[in-house]
Amino acid sequence: MENKTMMKLIVGTEAMFFLCLIMAFVYLSFVSGFSPGEQQQLSIRSTGLFSMALFCSSGTFWLAERNYNSGNFKNLKRWLSVTILLGIVFLFGQGREYMHLLQEEQIKISNSLFGTAFYTVTGFHGLHVVIGLIILLVLLSMIIAGDFNHGRSSVIRTAGIYWHFVDVVWLAVFTVIYILPRLNLLK
């Protein structure tokens, strides 16, 4: 089976997984109701900033892929490195948010239903970002070693399928957890 097809199957199963997580979050917010004010402790501004880093990383990966297709390996390495850096910025932002919520707001996975749902959805997404960064780092090391200098490979495109998926999932998570409650659509 071609590697792009296999990655599409993986992404399809992961999409179902995230759909279930997001639906559980929505269900819990309506049925049992989260404690008043917990969702309001989330900073849409700071999360929006590090989310932009992740969203921009899709564009930088696209530029890396485009440079690979045109044979410009110097810019391929440059744009792939920027993509990795933007992914790290996103994880750093998520870590800062977790520290704020845990230490200052006392929202923990063990003491509130909101905390359990929030950390589960965002934590699994963060894990997928880490996996994506590992894939991109391995890919960058292979490019630096010259493994892609001869002929065309679909490996870069395959990695892109996963990386773009991680970005799309975050768009859904960000919308459901951060934006919709502010519009009073999830209460």
TILUMMAR-463156 format. One record per residue: residue number from 1; residue in one letter; x, y, z of N, C-alpha, C in turn. Coordinates in Angstrom, 1 decimal. Layout:
REM residues N
{NUM; a; {X; Y; Z}; {X; Y; Z}; {X; Y; Z}}
...
//
This chain:
REM residues 187
{1; m; {0.8; -1.2; 0.0}; {0.0; 0.0; 0.0}; {0.9; 1.2; 0.0}}
{2; e; {0.6; 2.2; -0.8}; {1.3; 3.4; -0.9}; {1.3; 4.2; 0.4}}
{3; n; {2.4; 4.9; 0.8}; {2.5; 5.5; 2.1}; {1.4; 6.7; 2.2}}
{4; k; {1.1; 7.4; 1.1}; {0.0; 8.4; 1.2}; {-1.3; 7.8; 1.6}}
{5; t; {-1.6; 6.7; 1.0}; {-2.9; 6.0; 1.3}; {-2.9; 5.6; 2.7}}
{6; m; {-1.8; 5.0; 3.2}; {-1.8; 4.6; 4.6}; {-1.9; 5.8; 5.6}}
{7; m; {-1.3; 6.9; 5.2}; {-1.4; 8.1; 6.1}; {-2.9; 8.6; 6.1}}
{8; k; {-3.5; 8.5; 4.9}; {-4.9; 9.0; 4.9}; {-5.8; 8.1; 5.7}}
{9; l; {-5.5; 6.8; 5.8}; {-6.3; 5.9; 6.6}; {-6.0; 6.2; 8.1}}
{10; i; {-4.8; 6.5; 8.4}; {-4.5; 6.8; 9.8}; {-5.2; 8.1; 10.2}}
{11; v; {-5.1; 9.1; 9.3}; {-5.7; 10.4; 9.6}; {-7.2; 10.2; 9.7}}
{12; g; {-7.8; 9.4; 8.9}; {-9.3; 9.1; 9.0}; {-9.7; 8.5; 10.3}}
{13; t; {-8.9; 7.6; 10.8}; {-9.2; 7.0; 12.2}; {-9.0; 8.0; 13.3}}
{14; e; {-7.9; 8.8; 13.1}; {-7.7; 9.9; 14.1}; {-8.8; 10.9; 14.1}}
{15; a; {-9.3; 11.2; 12.9}; {-10.4; 12.2; 12.8}; {-11.6; 11.7; 13.6}}
{16; m; {-11.9; 10.4; 13.5}; {-13.0; 9.8; 14.2}; {-12.8; 9.9; 15.7}}
{17; f; {-11.5; 9.7; 16.1}; {-11.1; 9.8; 17.5}; {-11.4; 11.2; 18.1}}
{18; f; {-10.9; 12.2; 17.3}; {-11.1; 13.6; 17.8}; {-12.5; 14.0; 17.7}}
{19; l; {-13.3; 13.5; 16.7}; {-14.7; 13.8; 16.7}; {-15.4; 13.3; 17.9}}
{20; c; {-15.0; 12.1; 18.4}; {-15.6; 11.6; 19.6}; {-15.2; 12.4; 20.8}}
{21; l; {-14.0; 12.8; 20.9}; {-13.5; 13.7; 22.0}; {-14.3; 15.0; 22.0}}
{22; i; {-14.4; 15.6; 20.9}; {-15.1; 16.9; 20.8}; {-16.5; 16.8; 21.1}}
{23; m; {-17.2; 15.7; 20.6}; {-18.6; 15.5; 20.9}; {-18.8; 15.2; 22.4}}
{24; a; {-17.9; 14.5; 23.0}; {-18.0; 14.3; 24.5}; {-17.8; 15.6; 25.2}}
{25; f; {-16.9; 16.5; 24.8}; {-16.8; 17.8; 25.4}; {-18.1; 18.6; 25.3}}
{26; v; {-18.7; 18.6; 24.1}; {-19.9; 19.3; 23.9}; {-21.0; 18.7; 24.8}}
{27; y; {-21.1; 17.4; 24.8}; {-22.2; 16.7; 25.6}; {-22.0; 17.1; 27.1}}
{28; l; {-20.8; 17.0; 27.6}; {-20.6; 17.3; 29.0}; {-20.9; 18.7; 29.3}}
{29; s; {-20.7; 19.6; 28.4}; {-20.9; 21.0; 28.7}; {-22.4; 21.3; 28.7}}
{30; f; {-23.2; 20.5; 28.0}; {-24.7; 20.7; 28.1}; {-25.4; 19.9; 29.1}}
{31; v; {-25.0; 18.6; 29.3}; {-25.8; 17.7; 30.1}; {-25.4; 18.0; 31.6}}
{32; s; {-24.2; 17.8; 32.0}; {-23.9; 17.9; 33.4}; {-23.5; 19.4; 33.7}}
{33; g; {-23.1; 20.1; 32.7}; {-22.8; 21.5; 32.9}; {-21.4; 21.6; 33.7}}
{34; f; {-20.6; 22.4; 33.1}; {-19.3; 22.7; 33.8}; {-19.5; 23.7; 34.9}}
{35; s; {-18.7; 23.7; 35.8}; {-18.8; 24.7; 36.9}; {-18.7; 26.1; 36.4}}
{36; p; {-19.6; 27.0; 36.9}; {-19.6; 28.4; 36.4}; {-18.2; 29.0; 36.4}}
{37; g; {-17.9; 29.6; 35.4}; {-16.7; 30.4; 35.3}; {-15.4; 29.7; 34.9}}
{38; e; {-15.5; 28.4; 34.9}; {-14.2; 27.7; 34.5}; {-13.8; 27.9; 33.1}}
{39; q; {-14.8; 27.9; 32.1}; {-14.4; 28.1; 30.7}; {-14.0; 29.6; 30.6}}
{40; q; {-14.5; 30.5; 31.4}; {-14.1; 31.9; 31.3}; {-12.6; 32.1; 31.7}}
{41; q; {-12.0; 31.1; 32.4}; {-10.6; 31.3; 32.8}; {-9.7; 31.0; 31.6}}
{42; l; {-10.2; 30.5; 30.5}; {-9.4; 30.3; 29.3}; {-9.1; 31.6; 28.6}}
{43; s; {-7.9; 31.9; 28.3}; {-7.5; 33.1; 27.6}; {-7.6; 32.9; 26.1}}
{44; i; {-8.6; 33.4; 25.5}; {-8.8; 33.3; 24.0}; {-7.7; 34.1; 23.3}}
{45; r; {-7.2; 35.2; 23.9}; {-6.2; 36.0; 23.3}; {-4.8; 35.3; 23.2}}
{46; s; {-4.4; 34.8; 24.4}; {-3.0; 34.2; 24.3}; {-3.1; 32.8; 23.6}}
{47; t; {-4.2; 32.1; 23.7}; {-4.4; 30.9; 23.0}; {-4.5; 31.2; 21.5}}
{48; g; {-5.1; 32.2; 21.2}; {-5.2; 32.6; 19.8}; {-3.9; 32.9; 19.2}}
{49; l; {-3.0; 33.5; 20.0}; {-1.6; 33.8; 19.5}; {-0.8; 32.6; 19.2}}
{50; f; {-0.8; 31.6; 20.1}; {0.0; 30.4; 19.8}; {-0.7; 29.5; 18.9}}
{51; s; {-2.1; 29.7; 18.7}; {-2.8; 29.0; 17.7}; {-2.4; 29.5; 16.3}}
{52; m; {-2.2; 30.8; 16.2}; {-1.7; 31.4; 14.9}; {-0.4; 30.8; 14.5}}
{53; a; {0.5; 30.5; 15.4}; {1.8; 29.8; 15.1}; {1.5; 28.5; 14.5}}
{54; l; {0.6; 27.7; 15.0}; {0.3; 26.4; 14.5}; {-0.4; 26.5; 13.1}}
{55; f; {-1.3; 27.5; 13.0}; {-1.9; 27.7; 11.7}; {-0.9; 28.1; 10.6}}
{56; c; {0.0; 29.0; 11.0}; {1.0; 29.4; 10.0}; {1.9; 28.3; 9.6}}
{57; s; {2.1; 27.3; 10.5}; {3.0; 26.2; 10.2}; {2.5; 25.4; 9.0}}
{58; s; {1.2; 25.4; 8.8}; {0.7; 24.7; 7.6}; {1.2; 25.4; 6.3}}
{59; g; {1.2; 26.7; 6.4}; {1.7; 27.5; 5.2}; {3.2; 27.3; 5.0}}
{60; t; {4.0; 27.3; 6.1}; {5.4; 27.1; 6.0}; {5.7; 25.6; 5.5}}
{61; f; {4.9; 24.7; 5.9}; {5.1; 23.3; 5.4}; {4.8; 23.3; 3.9}}
{62; w; {3.7; 24.0; 3.5}; {3.4; 24.0; 2.1}; {4.5; 24.6; 1.3}}
{63; l; {5.2; 25.7; 1.8}; {6.3; 26.3; 1.2}; {7.5; 25.3; 1.1}}
{64; a; {7.7; 24.5; 2.2}; {8.8; 23.5; 2.2}; {8.5; 22.5; 1.1}}
{65; e; {7.3; 22.0; 1.0}; {6.9; 21.0; 0.0}; {7.1; 21.6; -1.4}}
{66; r; {6.7; 22.8; -1.6}; {6.8; 23.4; -2.9}; {8.3; 23.6; -3.3}}
{67; n; {9.1; 23.9; -2.4}; {10.6; 24.0; -2.7}; {11.1; 22.6; -3.0}}
{68; y; {10.7; 21.6; -2.3}; {11.1; 20.2; -2.6}; {10.7; 19.9; -4.1}}
{69; n; {9.5; 20.2; -4.4}; {9.1; 19.8; -5.8}; {9.8; 20.6; -6.9}}
{70; s; {10.3; 21.8; -6.5}; {11.1; 22.5; -7.5}; {12.6; 22.3; -7.4}}
{71; g; {13.0; 21.4; -6.5}; {14.4; 21.0; -6.3}; {15.3; 22.0; -5.5}}
{72; n; {14.6; 22.9; -4.8}; {15.4; 23.9; -4.0}; {15.5; 23.4; -2.6}}
{73; f; {16.6; 22.6; -2.4}; {16.7; 21.9; -1.1}; {17.1; 22.9; 0.0}}
{74; k; {17.8; 24.0; -0.3}; {18.2; 25.0; 0.7}; {16.9; 25.6; 1.3}}
{75; n; {16.0; 26.0; 0.5}; {14.7; 26.6; 1.0}; {13.8; 25.5; 1.6}}
{76; l; {13.9; 24.3; 1.1}; {13.2; 23.2; 1.7}; {13.6; 23.0; 3.2}}
{77; k; {14.9; 23.0; 3.4}; {15.3; 22.9; 4.8}; {14.9; 24.1; 5.7}}
{78; r; {15.0; 25.3; 5.1}; {14.7; 26.5; 5.8}; {13.2; 26.5; 6.2}}
{79; w; {12.3; 26.2; 5.2}; {10.9; 26.2; 5.6}; {10.4; 25.1; 6.5}}
{80; l; {11.1; 23.9; 6.3}; {10.8; 22.8; 7.2}; {11.2; 23.2; 8.6}}
{81; s; {12.4; 23.8; 8.8}; {12.8; 24.3; 10.1}; {11.9; 25.3; 10.7}}
{82; v; {11.4; 26.2; 9.9}; {10.4; 27.2; 10.4}; {9.2; 26.5; 10.9}}
{83; t; {8.7; 25.5; 10.1}; {7.5; 24.7; 10.5}; {7.7; 24.1; 11.9}}
{84; i; {8.9; 23.5; 12.0}; {9.2; 22.8; 13.3}; {9.2; 23.8; 14.5}}
{85; l; {9.8; 25.0; 14.2}; {9.9; 26.0; 15.2}; {8.5; 26.5; 15.6}}
{86; l; {7.6; 26.7; 14.6}; {6.3; 27.1; 14.9}; {5.5; 26.1; 15.7}}
{87; g; {5.7; 24.8; 15.4}; {5.1; 23.7; 16.2}; {5.6; 23.8; 17.6}}
{88; i; {6.9; 24.0; 17.8}; {7.4; 24.1; 19.2}; {6.8; 25.3; 19.9}}
{89; v; {6.7; 26.5; 19.2}; {6.0; 27.6; 19.8}; {4.6; 27.3; 20.3}}
{90; f; {3.9; 26.6; 19.5}; {2.5; 26.2; 19.8}; {2.6; 25.3; 21.1}}
{91; l; {3.4; 24.3; 21.2}; {3.5; 23.5; 22.4}; {3.9; 24.3; 23.6}}
{92; f; {4.8; 25.2; 23.4}; {5.3; 26.1; 24.5}; {4.1; 26.9; 25.0}}
{93; g; {3.3; 27.5; 24.1}; {2.1; 28.2; 24.5}; {1.1; 27.4; 25.2}}
{94; q; {0.9; 26.1; 24.8}; {0.0; 25.2; 25.4}; {0.5; 24.9; 26.8}}
{95; g; {1.8; 24.7; 26.9}; {2.3; 24.4; 28.3}; {2.2; 25.6; 29.2}}
{96; r; {2.3; 26.8; 28.7}; {2.1; 28.0; 29.6}; {0.7; 28.1; 30.0}}
{97; e; {-0.2; 27.8; 29.1}; {-1.6; 27.8; 29.5}; {-2.0; 26.8; 30.5}}
{98; y; {-1.4; 25.6; 30.4}; {-1.6; 24.5; 31.4}; {-1.1; 25.0; 32.7}}
{99; m; {0.1; 25.6; 32.8}; {0.7; 26.0; 34.1}; {-0.2; 27.1; 34.7}}
{100; h; {-0.7; 28.0; 33.9}; {-1.6; 29.0; 34.5}; {-2.9; 28.4; 35.0}}
{101; l; {-3.5; 27.5; 34.3}; {-4.8; 26.9; 34.7}; {-4.5; 26.0; 36.0}}
{102; l; {-3.4; 25.3; 36.0}; {-3.2; 24.4; 37.1}; {-2.8; 25.2; 38.4}}
{103; q; {-1.9; 26.1; 38.2}; {-1.4; 26.8; 39.4}; {-2.2; 28.0; 39.9}}
{104; e; {-2.7; 28.8; 39.0}; {-3.4; 30.0; 39.4}; {-4.9; 29.8; 39.4}}
{105; e; {-5.5; 29.1; 38.5}; {-6.9; 28.9; 38.5}; {-7.4; 27.6; 39.2}}
{106; q; {-6.4; 26.8; 39.5}; {-6.8; 25.5; 40.2}; {-7.7; 24.6; 39.4}}
{107; i; {-7.6; 24.7; 38.1}; {-8.4; 23.8; 37.2}; {-7.5; 22.6; 36.9}}
{108; k; {-7.9; 21.5; 37.5}; {-7.1; 20.3; 37.4}; {-8.0; 19.2; 36.8}}
{109; i; {-7.3; 18.1; 36.3}; {-8.0; 17.0; 35.6}; {-8.8; 16.3; 36.7}}
{110; s; {-8.4; 16.3; 37.9}; {-9.0; 15.5; 39.0}; {-10.1; 16.2; 39.8}}
{111; n; {-10.2; 17.6; 39.7}; {-11.1; 18.3; 40.6}; {-12.3; 18.9; 39.8}}
{112; s; {-12.4; 18.8; 38.5}; {-13.5; 19.3; 37.9}; {-13.8; 18.6; 36.5}}
{113; l; {-15.1; 18.5; 36.2}; {-15.4; 17.9; 35.0}; {-14.9; 18.7; 33.8}}
{114; f; {-14.9; 20.0; 33.9}; {-14.4; 20.8; 32.8}; {-12.9; 20.5; 32.6}}
{115; g; {-12.2; 20.5; 33.7}; {-10.7; 20.2; 33.7}; {-10.5; 18.9; 33.0}}
{116; t; {-11.2; 17.9; 33.4}; {-11.1; 16.5; 32.8}; {-11.3; 16.6; 31.3}}
{117; a; {-12.4; 17.2; 30.8}; {-12.7; 17.3; 29.4}; {-11.7; 18.1; 28.7}}
{118; f; {-11.3; 19.3; 29.2}; {-10.4; 20.2; 28.6}; {-9.0; 19.6; 28.4}}
{119; y; {-8.5; 19.0; 29.5}; {-7.1; 18.5; 29.4}; {-7.1; 17.2; 28.5}}
{120; t; {-8.2; 16.5; 28.5}; {-8.2; 15.3; 27.6}; {-8.2; 15.7; 26.1}}
{121; v; {-9.1; 16.6; 25.7}; {-9.1; 17.0; 24.3}; {-7.8; 17.7; 23.9}}
{122; t; {-7.4; 18.8; 24.7}; {-6.2; 19.5; 24.3}; {-4.9; 18.7; 24.5}}
{123; g; {-4.9; 17.8; 25.5}; {-3.8; 17.0; 25.7}; {-3.5; 16.0; 24.6}}
{124; f; {-4.6; 15.4; 24.1}; {-4.4; 14.5; 23.0}; {-4.0; 15.2; 21.8}}
{125; h; {-4.5; 16.4; 21.6}; {-4.1; 17.2; 20.4}; {-2.6; 17.5; 20.6}}
{126; g; {-2.2; 17.9; 21.8}; {-0.7; 18.2; 22.0}; {0.1; 17.0; 21.7}}
{127; l; {-0.3; 15.8; 22.1}; {0.4; 14.6; 21.8}; {0.6; 14.4; 20.3}}
{128; h; {-0.5; 14.7; 19.6}; {-0.4; 14.6; 18.1}; {0.6; 15.6; 17.5}}
{129; v; {0.6; 16.8; 18.1}; {1.6; 17.8; 17.7}; {3.0; 17.3; 17.9}}
{130; v; {3.3; 16.7; 19.1}; {4.6; 16.1; 19.4}; {4.9; 15.0; 18.4}}
{131; i; {4.0; 14.1; 18.1}; {4.3; 13.1; 17.1}; {4.6; 13.7; 15.8}}
{132; g; {3.8; 14.7; 15.4}; {4.1; 15.4; 14.1}; {5.5; 16.1; 14.1}}
{133; l; {5.9; 16.7; 15.2}; {7.2; 17.3; 15.3}; {8.3; 16.2; 15.2}}
{134; i; {8.1; 15.1; 15.8}; {9.1; 14.0; 15.7}; {9.2; 13.6; 14.2}}
{135; i; {8.1; 13.4; 13.5}; {8.1; 13.1; 12.1}; {8.8; 14.1; 11.3}}
{136; l; {8.6; 15.4; 11.6}; {9.2; 16.5; 10.9}; {10.7; 16.5; 11.2}}
{137; l; {11.1; 16.3; 12.4}; {12.5; 16.3; 12.7}; {13.3; 15.1; 12.1}}
{138; v; {12.7; 14.0; 12.0}; {13.3; 12.8; 11.3}; {13.4; 13.2; 9.8}}
{139; l; {12.3; 13.8; 9.3}; {12.3; 14.2; 7.9}; {13.4; 15.2; 7.6}}
{140; l; {13.6; 16.2; 8.5}; {14.6; 17.2; 8.3}; {16.0; 16.5; 8.3}}
{141; s; {16.2; 15.6; 9.2}; {17.5; 15.0; 9.3}; {17.8; 14.1; 8.1}}
{142; m; {16.8; 13.5; 7.5}; {17.0; 12.8; 6.3}; {17.3; 13.7; 5.1}}
{143; i; {16.6; 14.9; 5.1}; {16.9; 15.8; 4.0}; {18.3; 16.3; 4.2}}
{144; i; {18.8; 16.7; 5.4}; {20.1; 17.1; 5.6}; {21.1; 16.1; 5.2}}
{145; a; {20.8; 14.8; 5.4}; {21.7; 13.7; 5.1}; {21.7; 13.4; 3.5}}
{146; g; {20.8; 14.1; 2.8}; {20.8; 13.9; 1.4}; {19.9; 12.8; 0.9}}
{147; d; {19.1; 12.2; 1.7}; {18.3; 11.1; 1.3}; {17.2; 11.4; 0.2}}
{148; f; {16.9; 12.6; 0.0}; {15.9; 13.0; -0.9}; {16.4; 13.7; -2.2}}
{149; n; {17.8; 13.7; -2.3}; {18.4; 14.5; -3.4}; {18.2; 13.8; -4.8}}
{150; h; {17.9; 12.6; -4.8}; {17.8; 11.9; -6.1}; {16.3; 11.3; -6.2}}
{151; g; {15.7; 11.7; -7.3}; {14.4; 11.2; -7.5}; {13.3; 11.9; -6.7}}
{152; r; {12.1; 11.6; -6.9}; {11.0; 12.1; -6.2}; {10.5; 11.1; -5.2}}
{153; s; {10.1; 11.6; -4.0}; {9.6; 10.7; -3.0}; {8.2; 11.3; -2.5}}
{154; s; {7.3; 10.5; -2.1}; {6.1; 11.0; -1.6}; {6.1; 11.1; -0.1}}
{155; v; {7.3; 10.9; 0.5}; {7.4; 10.9; 2.0}; {7.1; 12.3; 2.5}}
{156; i; {7.6; 13.3; 1.8}; {7.3; 14.7; 2.3}; {5.8; 15.0; 2.2}}
{157; r; {5.2; 14.7; 1.1}; {3.8; 14.9; 1.0}; {3.0; 14.1; 2.0}}
{158; t; {3.4; 12.9; 2.3}; {2.8; 12.1; 3.4}; {2.9; 12.7; 4.7}}
{159; a; {4.0; 13.2; 5.1}; {4.2; 14.0; 6.4}; {3.3; 15.2; 6.4}}
{160; g; {3.1; 15.8; 5.2}; {2.3; 17.0; 5.1}; {0.8; 16.7; 5.4}}
{161; i; {0.4; 15.5; 5.0}; {-1.0; 15.1; 5.3}; {-1.3; 15.1; 6.8}}
{162; y; {-0.3; 14.5; 7.5}; {-0.5; 14.4; 8.9}; {-0.4; 15.8; 9.6}}
{163; w; {0.6; 16.6; 9.1}; {0.8; 18.0; 9.8}; {-0.4; 18.9; 9.5}}
{164; h; {-1.0; 18.8; 8.3}; {-2.2; 19.7; 8.0}; {-3.4; 19.2; 8.8}}
{165; f; {-3.5; 17.8; 9.0}; {-4.5; 17.3; 9.8}; {-4.5; 17.8; 11.2}}
{166; v; {-3.3; 17.9; 11.8}; {-3.1; 18.4; 13.2}; {-3.6; 19.8; 13.3}}
{167; d; {-3.3; 20.6; 12.2}; {-3.8; 22.0; 12.2}; {-5.3; 22.1; 12.1}}
{168; v; {-5.9; 21.3; 11.3}; {-7.4; 21.3; 11.1}; {-8.1; 20.9; 12.4}}
{169; v; {-7.5; 19.9; 13.1}; {-8.1; 19.4; 14.3}; {-8.0; 20.6; 15.3}}
{170; w; {-6.9; 21.3; 15.4}; {-6.8; 22.4; 16.4}; {-7.8; 23.5; 16.0}}
{171; l; {-8.1; 23.7; 14.8}; {-9.1; 24.7; 14.4}; {-10.5; 24.3; 15.0}}
{172; a; {-10.8; 23.0; 14.9}; {-12.1; 22.5; 15.5}; {-12.1; 22.6; 17.0}}
{173; v; {-11.0; 22.2; 17.6}; {-10.8; 22.3; 19.1}; {-10.9; 23.7; 19.6}}
{174; f; {-10.2; 24.6; 19.0}; {-10.2; 26.0; 19.3}; {-11.6; 26.6; 19.2}}
{175; t; {-12.2; 26.3; 18.1}; {-13.6; 26.8; 17.9}; {-14.5; 26.3; 19.0}}
{176; v; {-14.5; 25.0; 19.3}; {-15.5; 24.4; 20.3}; {-15.2; 24.9; 21.7}}
{177; i; {-13.9; 24.8; 22.1}; {-13.6; 25.1; 23.5}; {-13.4; 26.6; 23.8}}
{178; y; {-12.9; 27.4; 22.9}; {-12.6; 28.7; 23.2}; {-13.6; 29.7; 22.6}}
{179; i; {-14.0; 29.5; 21.4}; {-14.9; 30.5; 20.7}; {-16.4; 30.4; 21.0}}
{180; l; {-16.9; 29.2; 20.8}; {-18.3; 29.0; 21.0}; {-18.8; 29.3; 22.4}}
{181; p; {-18.1; 29.0; 23.4}; {-18.6; 29.4; 24.8}; {-18.7; 30.9; 24.9}}
{182; r; {-17.8; 31.6; 24.3}; {-17.9; 33.1; 24.3}; {-19.1; 33.6; 23.6}}
{183; l; {-19.6; 32.9; 22.7}; {-20.8; 33.3; 21.9}; {-22.0; 32.7; 22.6}}
{184; n; {-21.9; 32.1; 23.8}; {-23.0; 31.5; 24.5}; {-23.7; 30.4; 23.8}}
{185; l; {-22.9; 29.7; 22.9}; {-23.5; 28.6; 22.2}; {-23.2; 27.3; 22.9}}
{186; l; {-22.2; 27.3; 23.8}; {-21.9; 26.1; 24.6}; {-21.9; 26.5; 26.0}}
{187; k; {-23.0; 26.2; 26.7}; {-23.1; 26.5; 28.1}; {-23.7; 25.4; 28.9}}
//
